[in-house]
Amino acid sequence: MAKDYVTPVVGVVLIGFSLYMFYSGIGLMVVRDVASSLLAILIGFVTLSGGITLLRTWAIARVYEGGAKVETESREESSRGGKESS
């Protein structure tokens, strides 16, 4: 149960960190520190990509688990129904 909440929390933390890095990059551009600002923005893009990928994968897994659960329940109901009518 706890592992169900670790992935989305880490994804949101990565997205938050990426926003912070974008903000830092813009601040560094203001003081004309170009190399550091480009590096900060690159780190922001990488962490944003990682956070979005984690959240997307978690959401797809939740949908798939829900579909598999419904399919398993329908199989169990059909097998019970078949046994009761025999």
C-alpha positions in Angstrom: 0.0 0.0 0.0 2.8 2.4 0.8 4.5 1.7 -2.5 1.4 2.9 -4.3 2.1 6.4 -3.0 5.9 6.6 -3.3 6.0 6.9 -7.1 3.6 9.8 -7.5 5.2 11.7 -4.5 8.7 11.3 -6.1 7.3 12.4 -9.4 5.8 15.6 -7.9 9.0 16.3 -6.0 11.0 16.0 -9.3 8.6 18.4 -11.0 8.9 20.8 -8.1 12.7 20.6 -8.2 12.6 21.2 -12.0 10.6 24.4 -11.5 13.1 25.5 -8.9 15.9 24.9 -11.4 14.2 26.8 -14.1 13.7 29.7 -11.6 17.4 29.5 -10.7 18.4 29.4 -14.3 16.4 32.6 -15.0 18.0 34.3 -12.0 21.4 33.3 -13.3 20.6 34.7 -16.7 19.8 38.1 -15.1 23.3 38.3 -13.6 24.7 37.2 -17.0 26.1 33.9 -15.8 25.3 32.1 -19.0 27.1 28.8 -18.5 25.6 28.2 -15.1 22.1 29.3 -16.2 22.2 26.9 -19.2 23.3 24.0 -16.9 20.5 24.8 -14.4 17.9 24.9 -17.2 19.3 21.6 -18.6 18.9 20.0 -15.1 15.4 21.4 -15.0 14.5 19.8 -18.3 16.0 16.4 -17.3 14.2 16.4 -13.9 10.9 17.5 -15.5 11.1 14.7 -18.0 11.8 12.2 -15.2 8.9 13.4 -13.0 6.4 13.4 -15.9 7.6 9.9 -16.9 7.2 8.6 -13.4 3.7 10.1 -13.1 2.6 8.8 -16.5 3.9 5.3 -15.8 2.2 5.3 -12.4 -1.1 6.4 -13.9 -0.9 3.7 -16.7 -0.1 1.0 -14.1 -3.1 2.0 -12.0 -5.4 1.8 -15.0 -3.9 -1.5 -16.0 -4.3 -2.9 -12.5 -7.9 -1.8 -12.3 -8.6 -3.4 -15.7 -6.9 -6.7 -14.6 -8.9 -6.6 -11.4 -12.2 -6.2 -13.2 -11.3 -8.9 -15.7 -10.4 -11.3 -12.8 -13.6 -10.6 -11.0 -15.7 -11.2 -14.1 -13.9 -14.5 -14.7 -14.6 -15.5 -11.1 -18.3 -14.6 -11.4 -18.6 -16.5 -14.7 -17.0 -19.6 -13.2 -19.2 -19.4 -10.1 -22.3 -19.0 -12.3 -21.3 -22.0 -14.4 -20.8 -24.2 -11.3 -24.0 -23.2 -9.7 -26.1 -24.0 -12.8 -24.6 -27.5 -13.2 
